[in-house]
Amino acid sequence: MPEKPHLNIITAGHVDHGKSTLMGRLLFETGAVRKEELEKLKAIAKEYGKEGWEFAYLLDKEKEERMRGLTIDVMHRPFETKKYFFTIIDCPGHRDFVKNMITGASQADGAILVVSAKTGEGVQEQTKEHTFLLKVLGINQIVVAISKMDTVDYSKERFEEVKKDVINLLKPLGFNVDKIRFVPVSGIYGDNLVKKSEKTPWYDGPTLIEALDEFEVPPRPIDKPLRIPIQDVYSITGVGTVPVGRVETGVLRVGDTVIFEPAGVKGEVKSIEMHHQPIQEAKPGDNIGFNVRGISRDQLRRGDVAGHPDNPPTVAEEFTAQIIVLQHPTAIAAGYTPVFHCHTASVACTITEILAKIDPKTGQVIQEKPDFIKTGDAARIKAKPIKPMVIEKYSEFPGLGRFAIRDMSMTIAAGICLDVKKASK
């Protein structure tokens, strides 16, 4: 593995704003993708009658995605800059796929927000939803790529107009817009990704890669207890059961005994792999697969969390949380049971009590025990999972204490866990 620090970044933004093409081009320009691979994809694109889509195809592996031209699952691809080793978590922009985006965002250190400069595109509903989620999920490092500059003839006026709209969106959410870079780019032609483009002589800021190198490495909580939310579980012939996930906190070493909650099963770690290379230990931020002896594939599922038996992940009987209602057609009252997406788990939870309505900016209580809350309200609530789920206090394990609440195929609310009442065994 390279000695450079490792950062996970996600791409966020509206569905047709060119994220996949942009990231595919970026992988190609940074040398993460070979010319032969691109030639193959060019042929596929041609066969599907989608010429010019080859860059997007680098990230869209599934045939269904290629045919529909949409990103469905979350893809991981590594690339290097002068300063960092990045893994892109390519997040879907399509509405049905917000829950995948939440899974991606809960693992990211920073984000590229892609907003199209094309006439009639710019800031859209989904751009708003994604930026809100980034904020609630604790991602504060953002680069804004203003894409498809080729469609507006690299116009400085259009760039400034879109930039202003994005600033108006980010500022009220509490992002420090003075620190955010806005880069005019074209994914198809590769303008301002790695090298400065001659087509934007009016732009004197960094390229996209230089802007990413301005990111800072977040603290890696090595000294905290081990927590690895599981994304997938594979059964590999000749190897055995291989859970895959990202280490949130602590250190996993070959030879460790681990326990998975809420499954409640234990096993011994035989080997660990990252980007197909065997490693002896995994630290926070590492996306890994690890082979566990003594556990079969059907005992584990996505949403389980691995930890050490002396400090196992917390299975909640009930938890107290602070939420912000992003959108709800009517009102939310006690007894409402939407789905909570927390780390890689999605579990329906009943809101048993609304403790208080609070001022989102100051945290002061506005009203004790309101009967209901609606769009725009912030509140403290109690919730009870319908089936066992791991959730931790945000103050102790941020990655396992943030969640989004979804219902009716939209994100209703987002929040953080303040306290957990442990489930009795």
C-alpha positions as CSV (number, residue, x, y, z in Angstrom):
1,M,0.0,0.0,0.0
2,P,1.2,3.5,-0.7
3,E,2.6,5.5,2.3
4,K,0.3,8.5,1.5
5,P,-2.6,9.2,3.8
6,H,-5.8,7.6,2.7
7,L,-9.0,9.6,2.3
8,N,-12.5,8.4,1.2
9,I,-14.5,10.9,-0.9
10,I,-18.0,10.7,-2.3
11,T,-19.5,12.4,-5.3
12,A,-22.8,13.9,-4.7
13,G,-25.2,15.9,-6.9
14,H,-28.2,15.6,-9.1
15,V,-28.7,12.5,-11.3
16,D,-27.8,13.8,-14.8
17,H,-25.1,16.3,-13.8
18,G,-22.2,14.2,-15.1
19,K,-20.8,12.7,-11.9
20,S,-19.9,9.3,-13.4
21,T,-18.3,10.8,-16.5
22,L,-16.4,13.3,-14.4
23,M,-15.0,10.6,-12.0
24,G,-14.3,8.2,-14.8
25,R,-12.2,10.9,-16.6
26,L,-10.5,11.7,-13.3
27,L,-9.5,8.1,-12.8
28,F,-8.2,8.0,-16.4
29,E,-6.2,11.3,-16.0
30,T,-4.6,10.3,-12.7
31,G,-3.4,7.0,-14.3
32,A,-5.7,4.8,-12.1
33,V,-7.2,3.4,-15.3
34,R,-5.3,1.9,-18.2
35,K,-5.9,2.9,-21.8
36,E,-6.9,-0.6,-22.8
37,E,-9.7,-0.6,-20.2
38,L,-11.0,2.6,-21.7
39,E,-10.8,1.3,-25.3
40,K,-12.9,-1.7,-24.2
41,L,-15.5,0.5,-22.7
42,K,-15.6,2.7,-25.8
43,A,-16.5,-0.4,-27.8
44,I,-19.3,-1.2,-25.2
45,A,-20.6,2.4,-25.3
46,K,-20.7,2.2,-29.1
47,E,-22.6,-1.1,-29.0
48,Y,-25.2,0.4,-26.7
49,G,-25.5,3.5,-28.9
50,K,-24.2,5.6,-26.1
51,E,-21.0,7.0,-27.5
52,G,-19.1,9.3,-25.2
53,W,-20.3,7.4,-22.1
54,E,-17.1,5.4,-21.8
55,F,-15.8,7.4,-18.8
56,A,-19.1,6.9,-16.9
57,Y,-18.8,3.2,-17.6
58,L,-15.7,3.0,-15.6
59,L,-17.8,3.4,-12.5
60,D,-21.0,1.9,-13.7
61,K,-20.1,-1.8,-13.7
62,E,-23.5,-3.3,-14.0
63,K,-25.1,-3.9,-17.4
64,E,-28.4,-2.5,-16.1
65,E,-26.6,0.7,-15.1
66,R,-25.0,1.0,-18.6
67,M,-28.3,0.5,-20.4
68,R,-30.1,3.0,-18.3
69,G,-27.2,5.3,-17.9
70,L,-27.7,5.5,-14.1
71,T,-25.5,4.8,-11.1
72,I,-27.2,2.3,-8.8
73,D,-24.8,0.8,-6.3
74,V,-21.9,2.4,-4.7
75,M,-18.6,1.8,-6.4
76,H,-15.1,2.1,-4.9
77,R,-12.1,3.0,-7.1
78,P,-8.7,4.1,-5.8
79,F,-6.6,6.9,-7.3
80,E,-3.6,8.9,-6.2
81,T,-2.7,12.6,-6.1
82,K,0.6,14.3,-5.1
83,K,-0.5,14.2,-1.5
84,Y,-3.2,11.6,-1.0
85,F,-4.4,8.1,-1.8
86,F,-8.1,8.5,-2.5
87,T,-10.9,6.0,-2.7
88,I,-13.9,7.4,-4.6
89,I,-17.2,6.2,-3.3
90,D,-19.4,7.0,-6.4
91,C,-22.8,7.8,-5.0
92,P,-25.9,7.5,-6.9
93,G,-27.8,10.7,-7.7
94,H,-31.0,9.0,-8.6
95,R,-33.9,9.3,-6.1
96,D,-34.5,5.6,-5.4
97,F,-30.8,5.3,-4.5
98,V,-30.6,7.9,-1.7
99,K,-30.2,5.1,0.8
100,N,-27.1,3.9,-1.0
101,M,-25.9,7.5,-0.9
102,I,-26.4,7.6,2.9
103,T,-24.3,4.4,3.3
104,G,-21.6,6.1,1.2
105,A,-21.8,9.4,3.0
106,S,-21.4,7.7,6.4
107,Q,-18.0,6.5,5.3
108,A,-16.7,9.6,3.6
109,D,-14.0,12.1,4.7
110,G,-14.9,14.7,2.0
111,A,-17.1,15.2,-1.0
112,I,-17.1,16.4,-4.5
113,L,-20.5,18.2,-5.1
114,V,-21.2,18.1,-8.8
115,V,-23.5,20.8,-10.2
116,S,-24.1,21.2,-13.9
117,A,-23.6,24.5,-15.6
118,K,-25.8,23.4,-18.5
119,T,-28.7,25.8,-19.2
120,G,-31.7,24.7,-17.3
121,E,-29.8,22.5,-14.9
122,G,-27.8,24.2,-12.1
123,V,-29.1,23.7,-8.5
124,Q,-31.9,21.1,-8.4
125,E,-34.1,19.6,-5.7
126,Q,-31.7,16.7,-5.4
127,T,-28.7,19.0,-5.1
128,K,-30.4,20.4,-2.1
129,E,-31.2,17.0,-0.5
130,H,-27.7,15.8,-1.0
131,T,-26.0,18.9,0.5
132,F,-28.3,18.6,3.5
133,L,-27.4,15.0,4.0
134,L,-23.7,15.8,3.7
135,K,-24.1,18.4,6.4
136,V,-26.1,16.1,8.8
137,L,-23.8,13.2,8.2
138,G,-20.9,15.4,9.3
139,I,-19.0,15.9,6.0
140,N,-17.7,19.4,6.0
141,Q,-14.9,19.2,3.4
142,I,-16.4,19.9,0.0
143,V,-15.1,20.8,-3.4
144,V,-17.8,22.0,-5.8
145,A,-17.2,20.9,-9.4
146,I,-19.3,23.0,-11.8
147,S,-19.6,20.5,-14.6
148,K,-20.5,20.4,-18.3
149,M,-18.8,23.8,-18.9
150,D,-18.4,22.6,-22.5
151,T,-22.2,23.0,-23.0
152,V,-22.1,26.7,-22.1
153,D,-19.0,27.5,-24.2
154,Y,-16.9,27.8,-21.0
155,S,-18.8,31.0,-20.1
156,K,-17.5,32.8,-17.0
157,E,-20.9,34.5,-16.5
158,R,-22.7,31.1,-16.3
159,F,-20.0,29.7,-13.9
160,E,-20.4,32.7,-11.6
161,E,-24.2,32.4,-11.7
162,V,-24.2,28.7,-10.7
163,K,-21.5,29.4,-8.1
164,K,-23.7,32.0,-6.5
165,D,-26.7,29.7,-6.4
166,V,-24.6,27.0,-4.7
167,I,-23.2,29.4,-2.2
168,N,-26.8,30.4,-1.3
169,L,-27.6,26.8,-0.8
170,L,-24.5,25.9,1.3
171,K,-24.3,29.0,3.5
172,P,-27.6,28.7,5.5
173,L,-26.7,25.1,6.2
174,G,-23.6,26.3,8.1
175,F,-20.9,25.3,5.5
176,N,-17.9,27.7,5.6
177,V,-18.2,28.8,1.9
178,D,-15.0,30.9,2.1
179,K,-13.0,27.6,2.4
180,I,-14.9,25.8,-0.4
181,R,-13.3,25.7,-3.9
182,F,-15.5,26.1,-7.0
183,V,-13.9,24.5,-10.0
184,P,-15.2,24.9,-13.6
185,V,-14.8,21.5,-15.3
186,S,-15.8,19.3,-18.2
187,G,-15.8,15.6,-17.6
188,I,-16.0,14.6,-21.3
189,Y,-13.0,16.8,-22.3
190,G,-11.1,16.7,-19.0
191,D,-10.9,20.5,-18.5
192,N,-9.4,21.6,-15.1
193,L,-9.4,18.1,-13.7
194,V,-5.6,17.5,-13.6
195,K,-4.3,20.2,-15.8
196,K,-5.4,23.9,-16.1
197,S,-7.6,24.3,-19.2
198,E,-6.9,26.9,-21.8
199,K,-10.6,27.2,-22.4
200,T,-11.1,29.0,-19.0
201,P,-8.4,31.7,-19.1
202,W,-10.6,33.7,-16.7
203,Y,-10.3,31.0,-13.9
204,D,-7.2,31.3,-11.7
205,G,-8.1,28.8,-8.9
206,P,-6.8,25.2,-8.5
207,T,-7.6,22.2,-10.7
208,L,-10.0,19.6,-9.2
209,I,-7.0,17.5,-8.1
210,E,-5.3,20.4,-6.5
211,A,-8.5,21.3,-4.7
212,L,-8.8,17.8,-3.3
213,D,-5.2,18.0,-2.1
214,E,-6.3,20.9,0.1
215,F,-8.5,18.5,2.2
216,E,-7.3,17.6,5.6
217,V,-7.0,14.1,7.1
218,P,-9.7,13.7,9.8
219,P,-8.6,12.2,13.1
220,R,-8.3,8.5,12.9
221,P,-9.6,7.1,16.2
222,I,-7.2,4.2,16.7
223,D,-7.5,4.3,20.5
224,K,-11.3,3.7,20.5
225,P,-12.9,0.2,20.6
226,L,-13.1,-1.6,17.3
227,R,-16.2,-0.9,15.1
228,I,-16.6,-2.2,11.6
229,P,-20.1,-1.8,10.0
230,I,-20.5,-4.6,7.5
231,Q,-21.5,-3.7,3.9
232,D,-21.6,-7.2,2.4
233,V,-20.7,-10.8,3.3
234,Y,-19.2,-13.1,0.7
235,S,-18.5,-16.8,0.8
236,I,-15.3,-17.4,-1.1
237,T,-14.3,-20.9,-2.2
238,G,-11.2,-22.1,-0.5
239,V,-11.2,-19.1,1.8
240,G,-14.5,-19.1,3.7
241,T,-16.7,-16.3,5.0
242,V,-15.5,-12.8,4.1
243,P,-17.3,-9.8,5.6
244,V,-16.5,-6.5,3.9
245,G,-16.7,-3.1,5.5
246,R,-14.8,0.1,6.6
247,V,-13.1,0.3,9.9
248,E,-14.7,3.2,11.7
249,T,-12.7,3.1,15.0
250,G,-10.0,0.9,16.6
251,V,-7.6,-1.6,15.0
252,L,-8.3,-5.0,13.6
253,R,-5.4,-7.5,13.5
254,V,-5.0,-11.0,12.0
255,G,-5.6,-13.5,14.8
256,D,-8.1,-11.3,16.7
257,T,-11.4,-12.8,17.9
258,V,-14.3,-10.6,16.8
259,I,-18.0,-10.6,17.7
260,F,-20.7,-9.4,15.3
261,E,-23.8,-7.7,16.7
262,P,-26.7,-7.9,16.6
263,A,-26.0,-11.4,15.2
264,G,-24.2,-12.3,18.4
265,V,-21.7,-14.6,16.7
266,K,-17.9,-14.8,17.2
267,G,-15.0,-15.9,15.0
268,E,-11.3,-15.7,14.5
269,V,-9.8,-13.3,11.9
270,K,-7.6,-15.4,9.6
271,S,-6.6,-12.8,7.1
272,I,-7.4,-9.1,6.1
273,E,-7.3,-7.7,2.6
274,M,-7.4,-4.1,1.3
275,H,-7.6,-3.3,-2.4
276,H,-6.7,-7.0,-3.0
277,Q,-3.5,-6.8,-1.0
278,P,-3.1,-8.8,2.2
279,I,-2.4,-6.6,5.3
280,Q,-1.7,-7.6,8.9
281,E,-3.8,-4.9,10.5
282,A,-6.5,-2.5,9.5
283,K,-7.0,1.0,10.9
284,P,-9.8,3.5,10.8
285,G,-10.7,4.6,7.2
286,D,-9.6,1.4,5.7
287,N,-12.1,-0.4,3.4
288,I,-11.3,-4.1,4.0
289,G,-12.5,-7.7,3.5
290,F,-11.5,-10.1,6.3
291,N,-11.8,-13.8,6.5
292,V,-13.4,-15.1,9.7
293,R,-13.2,-18.7,10.8
294,G,-16.0,-20.2,12.8
295,I,-18.8,-18.2,11.2
296,S,-20.9,-19.2,8.1
297,R,-22.1,-16.7,5.5
298,D,-25.7,-17.0,6.5
299,Q,-25.1,-16.0,10.1
300,L,-24.1,-12.4,9.0
301,R,-25.8,-9.7,7.0
302,R,-25.3,-6.1,5.9
303,G,-25.9,-3.8,8.9
304,D,-24.1,-6.1,11.4
305,V,-21.2,-4.4,13.2
306,A,-17.9,-6.2,14.2
307,G,-16.1,-5.4,17.4
308,H,-13.9,-7.1,20.0
309,P,-15.7,-9.3,22.6
310,D,-14.4,-7.2,25.5
311,N,-16.2,-4.1,24.2
312,P,-18.9,-5.3,21.7
313,P,-21.0,-3.0,19.5
314,T,-24.1,-1.7,21.3
315,V,-27.4,-3.3,20.5
316,A,-30.2,-0.8,21.2
317,E,-33.4,-1.5,23.1
318,E,-34.3,2.1,22.7
319,F,-32.3,5.3,21.9
320,T,-32.6,9.1,22.3
321,A,-31.8,11.2,19.3
322,Q,-31.8,14.7,17.9
323,I,-33.4,15.0,14.5
324,I,-34.2,17.6,11.8
325,V,-37.3,17.0,9.7
326,L,-36.3,17.7,6.1
327,Q,-39.7,17.0,4.5
328,H,-42.9,15.3,5.5
329,P,-46.2,15.7,3.7
330,T,-48.1,16.0,7.0
331,A,-46.7,15.7,10.6
332,I,-44.8,13.2,12.7
333,A,-46.3,12.1,16.0
334,A,-45.4,9.3,18.5
335,G,-46.2,5.9,17.0
336,Y,-44.7,6.7,13.6
337,T,-42.5,3.9,12.3
338,P,-40.2,4.9,9.4
339,V,-36.9,3.2,8.4
340,F,-33.7,4.5,10.1
341,H,-30.6,4.2,7.9
342,C,-27.6,4.1,10.3
343,H,-24.1,3.2,9.1
344,T,-24.9,0.1,6.8
345,A,-28.1,-0.9,8.7
346,S,-31.6,-0.1,7.7
347,V,-34.1,-0.9,10.4
348,A,-37.7,0.3,11.0
349,C,-37.9,2.1,14.3
350,T,-41.0,3.5,16.1
351,I,-40.8,7.0,17.4
352,T,-42.1,6.3,20.9
353,E,-41.9,9.9,22.3
354,I,-41.2,13.4,21.1
355,L,-39.3,14.9,24.1
356,A,-38.9,18.5,22.9
357,K,-38.9,20.8,19.9
358,I,-35.5,22.6,19.8
359,D,-34.0,25.6,18.0
360,P,-31.6,23.9,15.4
361,K,-29.1,26.7,15.6
362,T,-28.8,27.0,19.4
363,G,-30.1,23.7,20.7
364,Q,-32.4,25.5,23.1
365,V,-35.8,23.9,23.9
366,I,-38.7,25.8,22.3
367,Q,-41.4,23.5,23.4
368,E,-41.5,20.5,25.8
369,K,-43.3,17.3,24.7
370,P,-45.0,18.6,21.5
371,D,-47.8,16.5,20.1
372,F,-46.2,16.5,16.7
373,I,-43.3,17.9,14.6
374,K,-43.3,18.9,10.9
375,T,-41.0,19.9,8.0
376,G,-38.3,22.3,9.2
377,D,-38.6,21.3,12.9
378,A,-35.7,20.1,15.0
379,A,-36.5,17.8,17.9
380,R,-35.3,15.4,20.5
381,I,-37.0,12.0,20.2
382,K,-37.0,8.5,21.6
383,A,-37.1,5.6,19.2
384,K,-37.4,1.9,19.5
385,P,-36.0,-0.5,16.8
386,I,-38.5,-3.1,15.6
387,K,-35.7,-5.7,15.3
388,P,-32.2,-5.7,16.9
389,M,-29.9,-3.0,15.5
390,V,-26.5,-1.5,16.5
391,I,-26.5,2.2,17.1
392,E,-23.9,4.1,19.2
393,K,-23.8,7.5,20.8
394,Y,-22.7,10.1,18.2
395,S,-20.3,11.6,20.8
396,E,-18.4,8.3,21.1
397,F,-18.7,6.8,17.6
398,P,-19.8,9.5,15.1
399,G,-19.9,7.1,12.2
400,L,-22.3,4.8,14.0
401,G,-24.3,7.6,15.6
402,R,-25.6,9.4,12.5
403,F,-28.6,8.4,10.6
404,A,-31.2,9.3,8.0
405,I,-34.9,8.5,8.3
406,R,-36.7,7.5,5.1
407,D,-40.3,6.8,4.2
408,M,-42.3,6.9,1.0
409,S,-39.1,6.7,-0.9
410,M,-37.8,10.0,0.4
411,T,-35.5,11.2,3.1
412,I,-37.9,12.5,5.8
413,A,-35.3,13.5,8.5
414,A,-31.7,13.1,9.6
415,G,-30.2,13.1,13.0
416,I,-27.7,11.9,15.5
417,C,-28.0,9.5,18.5
418,L,-27.5,11.2,21.9
419,D,-27.9,8.2,24.2
420,V,-28.6,4.4,23.9
421,K,-30.4,2.1,26.3
422,K,-28.8,-1.3,25.7
423,A,-30.9,-4.3,24.9
424,S,-30.7,-7.0,27.5
425,K,-29.4,-10.3,26.2
